[in-house]
Amino acid sequence: MMKKTETKEFRNMLVTLRARLRGDVSAMADSALRKTRSEASGDLSSMPIHMADVGTDAFEQEFTLSLIEHDGSALEQIEAALERIEDGVYGVCTECEARIPKARLQVLPHTPHCVKCAEKVASR
């Protein structure tokens, strides 16, 4: 298995990533949930907003909400990885129980799968 010092490094990496994502999600949620362009900018004039601006705002809001959903999924994966560390099974593929290479964990510290199983899962 993995040495305690290595496990500690990955735990620190995961905790840092979790904190960053939580901050990003909060900021994006605040941005996406603003009522209108005029309310967001403080513009109190009664001039109509161009339809293209309304469409842009709707697109940006939808895009931001999809990013929040993706980051929420990543947060769940990070929490699961931290649990695997606590359980002493971090770095072991949850599908085939093979060791996940450290190089893969350096890039995706929250991954539960080796490359081979990740490809299988993605193609389902």
Order of alpha helices (4+ residues) and beta strands (2+ residues): alpha-alpha-alpha-alpha-alpha
